């Protein structure tokens, strides 16, 4: 029985290594997604700011054209004032000129506000681009390293699975079935006793169970956590 247990202890070493790789597969992909989402988010912020700046520039250009148009109309009306003899027509032209000048002042106020907004947008863009270069861009290298680690883990896991497949062909089928059933609750499956207690759940095992473990004549399960129990000496061997 001890020889069989030793064979399964070798199998358990493989399963423990596989379990470690499984932990990597649980954590690394989520970390990769987190980093990629962070990069995408910061890139989108910069793209949105650039689009906003372009929109503001177009709007400012339209206001400039409106001011130029107002200036031309005002000049044309002021020139026309000198050739008018009718008081009524003169007053009408004066009113129209005044309305245009007030309209122009309103447009110029919008220009000032828009230029301030444009300046703030550009400042915000510069800050975000600096942050991206200093803090976000290096994340791409971290992603490459994590992906490389994940790929290597996949290769190592495949090797271990192949090794495991070959090893299980040589093992006792009944014991393997018991082992595989217990493995569903994650390794380790074979646990040494510590003193008079199970090395997994740390509950003191019944004396009769303890004796059976020391006799090493049969497979003994912990009555509390269902792990396969072996003696400390057997584990050290």
TORKOL-4160 file (C-alpha; in steps of 0.2 Angstrom, whole numbers, padded with zeros to 4 digits, m for minus):
237
<pt num="1" X="0000" Y="0000" Z="0000"/>
<pt num="2" X="0014" Y="0012" Z="0004"/>
<pt num="3" X="0021" Y="0010" Z="m0014"/>
<pt num="4" X="0004" Y="0014" Z="m0021"/>
<pt num="5" X="0003" Y="0030" Z="m0010"/>
<pt num="6" X="0020" Y="0035" Z="m0015"/>
<pt num="7" X="0015" Y="0034" Z="m0033"/>
<pt num="8" X="0000" Y="0045" Z="m0029"/>
<pt num="9" X="0010" Y="0057" Z="m0020"/>
<pt num="10" X="0020" Y="0059" Z="m0036"/>
<pt num="11" X="0004" Y="0062" Z="m0045"/>
<pt num="12" X="m0001" Y="0074" Z="m0032"/>
<pt num="13" X="0014" Y="0085" Z="m0035"/>
<pt num="14" X="0009" Y="0086" Z="m0053"/>
<pt num="15" X="m0008" Y="0091" Z="m0048"/>
<pt num="16" X="m0002" Y="0104" Z="m0036"/>
<pt num="17" X="0008" Y="0112" Z="m0049"/>
<pt num="18" X="m0007" Y="0112" Z="m0061"/>
<pt num="19" X="m0017" Y="0120" Z="m0048"/>
<pt num="20" X="m0004" Y="0134" Z="m0046"/>
<pt num="21" X="m0005" Y="0137" Z="m0065"/>
<pt num="22" X="m0024" Y="0137" Z="m0063"/>
<pt num="23" X="m0022" Y="0152" Z="m0051"/>
<pt num="24" X="m0013" Y="0161" Z="m0064"/>
<pt num="25" X="m0026" Y="0158" Z="m0077"/>
<pt num="26" X="m0039" Y="0165" Z="m0064"/>
<pt num="27" X="m0030" Y="0181" Z="m0060"/>
<pt num="28" X="m0019" Y="0186" Z="m0076"/>
<pt num="29" X="m0033" Y="0187" Z="m0089"/>
<pt num="30" X="m0044" Y="0198" Z="m0077"/>
<pt num="31" X="m0028" Y="0209" Z="m0074"/>
<pt num="32" X="m0025" Y="0210" Z="m0093"/>
<pt num="33" X="m0043" Y="0215" Z="m0096"/>
<pt num="34" X="m0041" Y="0228" Z="m0082"/>
<pt num="35" X="m0025" Y="0236" Z="m0090"/>
<pt num="36" X="m0032" Y="0235" Z="m0108"/>
<pt num="37" X="m0048" Y="0244" Z="m0102"/>
<pt num="38" X="m0038" Y="0257" Z="m0093"/>
<pt num="39" X="m0028" Y="0261" Z="m0109"/>
<pt num="40" X="m0044" Y="0261" Z="m0120"/>
<pt num="41" X="m0052" Y="0273" Z="m0107"/>
<pt num="42" X="m0038" Y="0285" Z="m0107"/>
<pt num="43" X="m0036" Y="0284" Z="m0126"/>
<pt num="44" X="m0055" Y="0288" Z="m0128"/>
<pt num="45" X="m0053" Y="0303" Z="m0116"/>
<pt num="46" X="m0039" Y="0310" Z="m0128"/>
<pt num="47" X="m0049" Y="0306" Z="m0143"/>
<pt num="48" X="m0064" Y="0315" Z="m0136"/>
<pt num="49" X="m0054" Y="0330" Z="m0131"/>
<pt num="50" X="m0047" Y="0332" Z="m0148"/>
<pt num="51" X="m0064" Y="0330" Z="m0156"/>
<pt num="52" X="m0070" Y="0343" Z="m0144"/>
<pt num="53" X="m0056" Y="0355" Z="m0149"/>
<pt num="54" X="m0059" Y="0353" Z="m0167"/>
<pt num="55" X="m0078" Y="0357" Z="m0164"/>
<pt num="56" X="m0073" Y="0372" Z="m0154"/>
<pt num="57" X="m0061" Y="0378" Z="m0168"/>
<pt num="58" X="m0075" Y="0376" Z="m0181"/>
<pt num="59" X="m0087" Y="0386" Z="m0170"/>
<pt num="60" X="m0074" Y="0399" Z="m0167"/>
<pt num="61" X="m0071" Y="0401" Z="m0186"/>
<pt num="62" X="m0090" Y="0403" Z="m0189"/>
<pt num="63" X="m0090" Y="0417" Z="m0176"/>
<pt num="64" X="m0076" Y="0425" Z="m0184"/>
<pt num="65" X="m0085" Y="0425" Z="m0201"/>
<pt num="66" X="m0100" Y="0432" Z="m0192"/>
<pt num="67" X="m0090" Y="0446" Z="m0185"/>
<pt num="68" X="m0082" Y="0450" Z="m0202"/>
<pt num="69" X="m0099" Y="0449" Z="m0210"/>
<pt num="70" X="m0106" Y="0461" Z="m0197"/>
<pt num="71" X="m0092" Y="0473" Z="m0199"/>
<pt num="72" X="m0095" Y="0474" Z="m0218"/>
<pt num="73" X="m0113" Y="0477" Z="m0215"/>
<pt num="74" X="m0110" Y="0491" Z="m0202"/>
<pt num="75" X="m0097" Y="0499" Z="m0214"/>
<pt num="76" X="m0109" Y="0498" Z="m0228"/>
<pt num="77" X="m0123" Y="0506" Z="m0218"/>
<pt num="78" X="m0111" Y="0520" Z="m0211"/>
<pt num="79" X="m0106" Y="0524" Z="m0228"/>
<pt num="80" X="m0124" Y="0525" Z="m0234"/>
<pt num="81" X="m0128" Y="0537" Z="m0220"/>
<pt num="82" X="m0118" Y="0551" Z="m0228"/>
<pt num="83" X="m0128" Y="0550" Z="m0244"/>
<pt num="84" X="m0146" Y="0550" Z="m0236"/>
<pt num="85" X="m0156" Y="0566" Z="m0235"/>
<pt num="86" X="m0172" Y="0559" Z="m0228"/>
<pt num="87" X="m0172" Y="0561" Z="m0209"/>
<pt num="88" X="m0184" Y="0546" Z="m0207"/>
<pt num="89" X="m0172" Y="0535" Z="m0218"/>
<pt num="90" X="m0157" Y="0541" Z="m0208"/>
<pt num="91" X="m0165" Y="0536" Z="m0192"/>
<pt num="92" X="m0170" Y="0519" Z="m0199"/>
<pt num="93" X="m0152" Y="0516" Z="m0205"/>
<pt num="94" X="m0145" Y="0522" Z="m0188"/>
<pt num="95" X="m0156" Y="0510" Z="m0179"/>
<pt num="96" X="m0151" Y="0496" Z="m0190"/>
<pt num="97" X="m0133" Y="0500" Z="m0188"/>
<pt num="98" X="m0135" Y="0500" Z="m0169"/>
<pt num="99" X="m0144" Y="0483" Z="m0169"/>
<pt num="100" X="m0129" Y="0476" Z="m0180"/>
<pt num="101" X="m0116" Y="0483" Z="m0167"/>
<pt num="102" X="m0126" Y="0476" Z="m0153"/>
<pt num="103" X="m0127" Y="0459" Z="m0162"/>
<pt num="104" X="m0108" Y="0460" Z="m0165"/>
<pt num="105" X="m0104" Y="0464" Z="m0147"/>
<pt num="106" X="m0114" Y="0448" Z="m0142"/>
<pt num="107" X="m0105" Y="0438" Z="m0155"/>
<pt num="108" X="m0088" Y="0445" Z="m0148"/>
<pt num="109" X="m0093" Y="0440" Z="m0131"/>
<pt num="110" X="m0097" Y="0422" Z="m0137"/>
<pt num="111" X="m0079" Y="0423" Z="m0146"/>
<pt num="112" X="m0071" Y="0427" Z="m0129"/>
<pt num="113" X="m0080" Y="0413" Z="m0120"/>
<pt num="114" X="m0076" Y="0401" Z="m0133"/>
<pt num="115" X="m0058" Y="0405" Z="m0134"/>
<pt num="116" X="m0057" Y="0403" Z="m0115"/>
<pt num="117" X="m0065" Y="0386" Z="m0117"/>
<pt num="118" X="m0054" Y="0381" Z="m0131"/>
<pt num="119" X="m0039" Y="0386" Z="m0121"/>
<pt num="120" X="m0045" Y="0375" Z="m0106"/>
<pt num="121" X="m0048" Y="0361" Z="m0118"/>
<pt num="122" X="m0031" Y="0362" Z="m0125"/>
<pt num="123" X="m0023" Y="0363" Z="m0108"/>
<pt num="124" X="m0034" Y="0348" Z="m0103"/>
<pt num="125" X="m0028" Y="0338" Z="m0118"/>
<pt num="126" X="m0010" Y="0342" Z="m0115"/>
<pt num="127" X="m0011" Y="0336" Z="m0097"/>
<pt num="128" X="m0020" Y="0320" Z="m0102"/>
<pt num="129" X="m0007" Y="0317" Z="m0116"/>
<pt num="130" X="0007" Y="0319" Z="m0103"/>
<pt num="131" X="m0001" Y="0308" Z="m0091"/>
<pt num="132" X="m0004" Y="0295" Z="m0105"/>
<pt num="133" X="0015" Y="0295" Z="m0110"/>
<pt num="134" X="0021" Y="0294" Z="m0092"/>
<pt num="135" X="0008" Y="0283" Z="m0084"/>
<pt num="136" X="m0003" Y="0274" Z="m0097"/>
<pt num="137" X="0009" Y="0270" Z="m0111"/>
<pt num="138" X="0021" Y="0259" Z="m0099"/>
<pt num="139" X="0006" Y="0248" Z="m0096"/>
<pt num="140" X="0008" Y="0241" Z="m0113"/>
<pt num="141" X="0024" Y="0233" Z="m0108"/>
<pt num="142" X="0016" Y="0226" Z="m0092"/>
<pt num="143" X="0002" Y="0219" Z="m0104"/>
<pt num="144" X="0016" Y="0211" Z="m0115"/>
<pt num="145" X="0025" Y="0203" Z="m0100"/>
<pt num="146" X="0008" Y="0196" Z="m0092"/>
<pt num="147" X="0003" Y="0189" Z="m0109"/>
<pt num="148" X="0020" Y="0181" Z="m0111"/>
<pt num="149" X="0019" Y="0174" Z="m0093"/>
<pt num="150" X="0001" Y="0167" Z="m0097"/>
<pt num="151" X="0008" Y="0159" Z="m0113"/>
<pt num="152" X="0022" Y="0151" Z="m0104"/>
<pt num="153" X="0010" Y="0145" Z="m0091"/>
<pt num="154" X="m0001" Y="0137" Z="m0104"/>
<pt num="155" X="0014" Y="0128" Z="m0111"/>
<pt num="156" X="0020" Y="0121" Z="m0094"/>
<pt num="157" X="0002" Y="0116" Z="m0090"/>
<pt num="158" X="0000" Y="0106" Z="m0106"/>
<pt num="159" X="0017" Y="0097" Z="m0102"/>
<pt num="160" X="0011" Y="0093" Z="m0085"/>
<pt num="161" X="m0006" Y="0087" Z="m0091"/>
<pt num="162" X="0003" Y="0076" Z="m0104"/>
<pt num="163" X="0014" Y="0069" Z="m0090"/>
<pt num="164" X="m0001" Y="0067" Z="m0079"/>
<pt num="165" X="m0009" Y="0057" Z="m0092"/>
<pt num="166" X="0005" Y="0045" Z="m0094"/>
<pt num="167" X="0007" Y="0043" Z="m0076"/>
<pt num="168" X="m0011" Y="0038" Z="m0072"/>
<pt num="169" X="m0010" Y="0024" Z="m0085"/>
<pt num="170" X="0002" Y="0015" Z="m0072"/>
<pt num="171" X="m0008" Y="0018" Z="m0057"/>
<pt num="172" X="m0021" Y="0007" Z="m0047"/>
<pt num="173" X="m0038" Y="0011" Z="m0055"/>
<pt num="174" X="m0048" Y="0009" Z="m0040"/>
<pt num="175" X="m0037" Y="0021" Z="m0030"/>
<pt num="176" X="m0036" Y="0033" Z="m0044"/>
<pt num="177" X="m0055" Y="0034" Z="m0045"/>
<pt num="178" X="m0055" Y="0038" Z="m0026"/>
<pt num="179" X="m0041" Y="0051" Z="m0029"/>
<pt num="180" X="m0050" Y="0059" Z="m0044"/>
<pt num="181" X="m0066" Y="0061" Z="m0034"/>
<pt num="182" X="m0058" Y="0069" Z="m0020"/>
<pt num="183" X="m0048" Y="0080" Z="m0032"/>
<pt num="184" X="m0064" Y="0089" Z="m0037"/>
<pt num="185" X="m0062" Y="0098" Z="m0020"/>
<pt num="186" X="m0045" Y="0104" Z="m0025"/>
<pt num="187" X="m0028" Y="0097" Z="m0020"/>
<pt num="188" X="m0020" Y="0091" Z="m0010"/>
<pt num="189" X="m0029" Y="0075" Z="m0008"/>
<pt num="190" X="m0016" Y="0065" Z="0002"/>
<pt num="191" X="m0013" Y="0073" Z="0019"/>
<pt num="192" X="m0001" Y="0068" Z="0033"/>
<pt num="193" X="m0007" Y="0067" Z="0050"/>
<pt num="194" X="0000" Y="0079" Z="0062"/>
<pt num="195" X="0001" Y="0071" Z="0079"/>
<pt num="196" X="m0016" Y="0064" Z="0082"/>
<pt num="197" X="m0025" Y="0077" Z="0070"/>
<pt num="198" X="m0028" Y="0078" Z="0051"/>
<pt num="199" X="m0016" Y="0089" Z="0043"/>
<pt num="200" X="m0030" Y="0097" Z="0032"/>
<pt num="201" X="m0044" Y="0101" Z="0044"/>
<pt num="202" X="m0034" Y="0099" Z="0060"/>
<pt num="203" X="m0047" Y="0090" Z="0069"/>
<pt num="204" X="m0041" Y="0076" Z="0081"/>
<pt num="205" X="m0045" Y="0059" Z="0072"/>
<pt num="206" X="m0052" Y="0044" Z="0081"/>
<pt num="207" X="m0039" Y="0032" Z="0089"/>
<pt num="208" X="m0045" Y="0018" Z="0078"/>
<pt num="209" X="m0043" Y="0028" Z="0062"/>
<pt num="210" X="m0026" Y="0034" Z="0068"/>
<pt num="211" X="m0020" Y="0016" Z="0070"/>
<pt num="212" X="m0026" Y="0011" Z="0053"/>
<pt num="213" X="m0016" Y="0026" Z="0046"/>
<pt num="214" X="0000" Y="0020" Z="0055"/>
<pt num="215" X="m0003" Y="0002" Z="0049"/>
<pt num="216" X="m0003" Y="0007" Z="0031"/>
<pt num="217" X="m0013" Y="m0008" Z="0025"/>
<pt num="218" X="m0027" Y="0001" Z="0017"/>
<pt num="219" X="m0033" Y="0018" Z="0011"/>
<pt num="220" X="m0040" Y="0028" Z="0026"/>
<pt num="221" X="m0050" Y="0044" Z="0024"/>
<pt num="222" X="m0052" Y="0058" Z="0037"/>
<pt num="223" X="m0069" Y="0056" Z="0044"/>
<pt num="224" X="m0071" Y="0075" Z="0044"/>
<pt num="225" X="m0064" Y="0082" Z="0028"/>
<pt num="226" X="m0063" Y="0065" Z="0018"/>
<pt num="227" X="m0044" Y="0068" Z="0013"/>
<pt num="228" X="m0033" Y="0052" Z="0011"/>
<pt num="229" X="m0023" Y="0051" Z="0027"/>
<pt num="230" X="m0005" Y="0045" Z="0028"/>
<pt num="231" X="0008" Y="0045" Z="0042"/>
<pt num="232" X="0020" Y="0059" Z="0044"/>
<pt num="233" X="0035" Y="0047" Z="0041"/>
<pt num="234" X="0027" Y="0041" Z="0024"/>
<pt num="235" X="0025" Y="0059" Z="0018"/>
<pt num="236" X="0043" Y="0063" Z="0022"/>
<pt num="237" X="0048" Y="0047" Z="0012"/>
